[in-house]
Amino acid sequence: LNGAPNAPARVAFGEDRLAGAKILLDEGKQTFAIPGPGDFHLTLPANGKDRKKPLPLEITWANGMTFNNDQLLATFEGNLIARALQKESDLRQLSANVLRVKLRRVAGVADATVPVDLNGAAGLTLPGMPPAAAAPGPHAATTTPASPEELTLASMTAEGKVRATAATTDDAGHRLTDMDMETEKLLYDAQSQTLTIPRN
């Protein structure tokens, strides 16, 4: 997919969307990549436990990104910034040279539908999603039955000039603690909501 100077190429599926000057999709290998700068808006679904409602995230980068569907691993490189778009999130903002985002599959809603917009690329299928017929017109808007499994965040690994800001709040929304740290490597586990600085 190739974008125009004032209109980047984009792929939108449900509430999530990717954008960049060029998006390279490989259906056979179930991968996609964006060379150069881009942005990724994704929403982590509520799980009824630590995350009471959906959590929107935004990731921007300068050098490029890749996604491997077999490993459920996204890698972002170059002056990246990941930030939560709502105040209820513990992890507010993360910046680094490299960010690796590991996803995991969770049970979803089998009868849901997901609108897919491939920005004019009729007939292409997103990695990890079933095929869909493209609608006529300059933009290939499709509606695809959702998988009974959804993807959610498992962990993030940031490397190189890492800075993370976070905060914790009580059930009433009152702030309890604030954190601002700098390190060369930082691990974030989404299930336990813990940040770890490796010794080596």
C-alpha positions as CSV (number, residue, x, y, z in Angstrom):
1,L,0.0,0.0,0.0
2,N,1.4,3.4,-1.0
3,G,0.2,6.7,0.5
4,A,0.3,10.2,-0.9
5,P,2.4,13.1,0.5
6,N,-0.5,14.4,2.5
7,A,-2.4,11.1,2.8
8,P,-0.4,8.2,4.3
9,A,-1.3,4.6,3.6
10,R,-3.4,3.1,6.3
11,V,-4.9,-0.1,7.4
12,A,-7.8,0.0,9.9
13,F,-9.4,-3.0,11.5
14,G,-12.1,-2.4,14.1
15,E,-11.0,0.5,16.3
16,D,-7.3,-0.2,15.6
17,R,-5.4,1.5,12.8
18,L,-1.9,1.7,11.3
19,A,-0.5,4.5,9.1
20,G,2.7,5.2,7.2
21,A,4.0,6.3,3.9
22,K,4.1,2.7,2.7
23,I,2.7,-0.5,4.2
24,L,4.1,-3.9,3.1
25,L,1.7,-6.8,3.5
26,D,2.8,-10.5,3.0
27,E,-0.2,-12.8,3.2
28,G,1.9,-15.9,2.7
29,K,4.2,-15.2,5.7
30,Q,1.4,-13.5,7.7
31,T,3.5,-10.4,8.3
32,F,3.4,-6.7,7.5
33,A,5.9,-3.9,7.8
34,I,6.0,-0.1,7.6
35,P,9.4,1.3,6.5
36,G,10.1,4.7,7.9
37,P,7.9,6.7,10.3
38,G,4.4,5.8,11.2
39,D,1.8,5.5,13.9
40,F,-0.3,2.7,15.4
41,H,-3.5,3.3,17.4
42,L,-4.8,0.2,19.2
43,T,-7.4,-0.5,21.9
44,L,-6.9,-3.2,24.5
45,P,-10.2,-4.7,25.4
46,A,-11.6,-4.7,28.9
47,N,-10.9,-7.9,30.8
48,G,-13.3,-7.4,33.7
49,K,-10.4,-7.5,36.2
50,D,-7.5,-5.1,36.3
51,R,-8.8,-3.3,33.2
52,K,-12.4,-2.3,33.7
53,K,-12.9,-0.6,30.3
54,P,-11.0,-0.6,26.9
55,L,-7.6,1.1,27.0
56,P,-6.6,3.1,23.9
57,L,-2.9,3.3,23.1
58,E,-0.9,5.2,20.6
59,I,2.6,4.2,19.3
60,T,4.7,6.5,17.0
61,W,8.1,5.7,15.6
62,A,10.7,7.1,13.2
63,N,12.6,4.3,11.5
64,G,10.1,1.5,10.9
65,M,8.0,-1.3,12.3
66,T,7.3,-5.0,11.6
67,F,4.7,-7.5,12.8
68,N,5.0,-11.3,12.8
69,N,1.6,-13.0,13.2
70,D,3.2,-16.4,14.0
71,Q,5.0,-14.9,17.0
72,L,2.4,-12.2,17.7
73,L,5.3,-9.8,18.0
74,A,5.4,-6.2,16.8
75,T,8.8,-4.4,16.7
76,F,9.0,-0.6,16.5
77,E,12.3,1.2,15.9
78,G,13.6,4.8,16.1
79,N,12.6,7.5,18.5
80,L,9.4,5.7,19.4
81,I,6.8,6.9,21.9
82,A,4.1,4.7,23.3
83,R,1.4,6.4,25.4
84,A,-1.9,5.6,27.0
85,L,-4.8,7.8,25.8
86,Q,-6.7,7.7,29.1
87,K,-5.9,8.8,32.6
88,E,-6.9,5.4,34.2
89,S,-3.8,3.6,32.8
90,D,-0.9,3.0,35.2
91,L,1.7,3.2,32.4
92,R,1.3,6.8,31.0
93,Q,4.2,7.1,28.5
94,L,7.2,5.1,27.3
95,S,9.9,6.3,25.0
96,A,12.9,4.3,23.7
97,N,15.0,3.5,20.6
98,V,13.4,0.0,20.2
99,L,10.1,-1.4,21.5
100,R,9.0,-5.0,21.1
101,V,5.3,-5.6,21.8
102,K,4.2,-9.2,22.5
103,L,0.5,-10.0,22.1
104,R,-1.5,-12.9,23.3
105,R,-4.9,-14.4,22.2
106,V,-7.9,-14.2,24.5
107,A,-11.5,-15.4,24.1
108,G,-13.5,-12.9,22.1
109,V,-17.0,-12.4,20.8
110,A,-17.7,-15.0,18.0
111,D,-20.6,-13.1,16.4
112,A,-19.0,-9.7,16.2
113,T,-18.0,-8.0,12.9
114,V,-14.9,-6.0,12.3
115,P,-14.8,-3.3,9.5
116,V,-11.6,-3.4,7.6
117,D,-10.4,-0.5,5.5
118,L,-7.3,-1.3,3.3
119,N,-7.0,2.2,1.8
120,G,-7.7,1.1,-1.7
121,A,-6.0,-2.3,-1.7
122,A,-8.9,-4.5,-2.7
123,G,-8.5,-8.2,-2.1
124,L,-5.7,-8.1,0.5
125,T,-6.2,-9.8,3.9
126,L,-4.7,-8.6,7.1
127,P,-2.4,-11.1,9.0
128,G,-4.4,-13.0,11.5
129,M,-7.8,-12.2,10.0
130,P,-10.0,-14.4,7.8
131,P,-10.4,-13.4,4.1
132,A,-13.0,-10.9,3.1
133,A,-14.5,-9.6,-0.2
134,A,-13.6,-6.0,-0.9
135,A,-16.4,-3.5,-1.7
136,P,-16.2,-1.5,-4.9
137,G,-14.8,2.0,-4.7
138,P,-11.5,3.8,-4.1
139,H,-11.3,2.4,-0.6
140,A,-11.7,-1.3,0.0
141,A,-14.1,-1.2,2.9
142,T,-14.9,-4.7,4.1
143,T,-16.8,-6.3,6.9
144,T,-15.2,-9.5,8.2
145,P,-16.5,-11.9,10.8
146,A,-14.3,-11.6,13.9
147,S,-12.3,-14.5,15.2
148,P,-13.6,-16.0,18.5
149,E,-10.1,-15.0,19.8
150,E,-9.0,-11.4,20.2
151,L,-5.5,-10.1,20.6
152,T,-4.5,-8.2,23.7
153,L,-1.2,-7.0,25.2
154,A,1.0,-9.6,26.9
155,S,4.3,-7.6,27.4
156,M,6.5,-4.8,26.2
157,T,10.3,-4.7,26.1
158,A,11.9,-1.3,25.6
159,E,15.6,-0.8,24.8
160,G,17.9,2.1,24.4
161,K,17.5,5.5,26.2
162,V,14.3,4.3,27.8
163,R,12.1,6.7,29.8
164,A,8.9,5.7,31.4
165,T,6.3,7.7,33.3
166,A,3.6,5.9,35.3
167,A,1.2,6.5,38.1
168,T,-1.1,4.5,40.4
169,T,-4.6,5.5,41.6
170,D,-7.1,4.1,44.1
171,D,-10.6,2.9,43.2
172,A,-11.9,6.5,43.5
173,G,-9.3,7.7,40.9
174,H,-7.1,9.6,43.5
175,R,-3.5,9.5,42.5
176,L,-1.3,7.4,45.0
177,T,2.1,7.4,43.4
178,D,4.0,8.9,40.4
179,M,7.0,7.4,38.7
180,D,9.5,8.8,36.2
181,M,12.5,6.5,35.4
182,E,15.3,6.3,32.8
183,T,17.2,3.2,32.0
184,E,18.7,1.3,29.0
185,K,16.2,-1.6,29.2
186,L,12.7,-1.9,30.7
187,L,10.2,-4.8,30.7
188,Y,6.5,-4.3,31.2
189,D,4.2,-7.3,32.0
190,A,0.6,-6.4,31.2
191,Q,-1.1,-9.2,33.2
192,S,0.7,-8.4,36.4
193,Q,1.1,-4.7,35.5
194,T,4.7,-4.6,36.7
195,L,7.7,-2.8,35.4
196,T,11.1,-4.5,35.7
197,I,14.6,-3.2,35.0
198,P,16.9,-6.2,34.2
199,R,20.2,-6.4,36.0
200,N,22.1,-7.2,32.8
